């Protein structure tokens, strides 16, 4: 998988996630030998490509389309 390149125009994303999910992300990043920041950036990039349908390998024939859903205020 191509790695996301970081440049000087970075922004910070602060979010709260369940402890178990954070641990799973840390373990996945460790297994991939990358930082958590790099792993999350790659995961977000892959997810957005799937939402847009621009990656033929991930939304090809026989696979359900992946769409982004807008959450309503107060939704978990």
Secondary structure, DSSP 4 states (H G I P E B T S, - for coil): -PPPPP-SS---------HHHHHHHHHHHHHHTS-HHHHHHHHHHHHHHHHHT--TTTS-TTSPPP---PPPTT--
